[in-house]
Amino acid sequence: MNAIVDNTIDFDPRDSQTWPAWITPMEATAILRLSLSTVRWLMVSGKLRSRKFGKQRRIPKEALLDFVEQKN
């Protein structure tokens, strides 16, 4: 059975005030303007903090803000 995946993002990636508290890797691609494989590599390597919820990974908003600050 194939699941339907909704890849729409209902926030402004340029405005951190609109970001959700926990961000999916797909949402992080829009914010960071990187590929999904790069975002996953950053999470696995520990350069971008993330947490597993069951089988899914989420990135805390604070971790993404810290990552963006380090790159500037």
N, C-alpha and C positions, 0 to 999 in steps of 0.2 A: 504494500500500500504506500503510495506516495503522499507525503505531507505537503501542503501548500505553505510556502514560506513567504511572509510579508516583509519585503525589504524596504518599505517606506520608512522615512525618518520624519517624525512629527515634532522636530525642534530645529532651531537654527544652529548649524554647526559652528558658526562664527561667534555666537553669543553664549558664553559659558553659563549665563544666568538661566538659560532655557534647557540646559542639559539635565537629564534624569540623574538620580543619585547613583544608580548602577547602570553602566553602559555596556552594551553588547560589543563584541569584536567588530561586527558589521557597522554599528553606529560609530565606533572609533575610527573606521576607515574614512568616513565622511569628515570627521573632525580633524584627523591628522593628515588627510589626503595621501594615505599610503595604501598599499594593497592589503588584502585580507591575510595573505601568507606572511607579510612583513609584520603586521600587528600580532599575529599568532606567535611568530618568532620572538618578538619583543616580550610577550607574556611568558613564554617558556624559558627564555634566557634570564628572566628576572629584571629586565630593564624597565618593564612596565608592570607594576603590581596588578594582580588579578586574584579572583577567588572563584572556586568551583561551587556551584549550586547544583548538586546532582551531577549530571553529565555536562552541564553548560557552564561556561566561564563568563564572568562579568568583571568589569573594571570599575573600581570606585571613582567617582567624579574627582575626588581629591588627588588620586594617583595620576589621572590623566592631566589635571592642571599642573601637578608637579613635573610631569614628563615634559609638557610644553614649555614650562619655565626653564628647565634645564637646557633645552635646545636653543633658547634665545640668548 
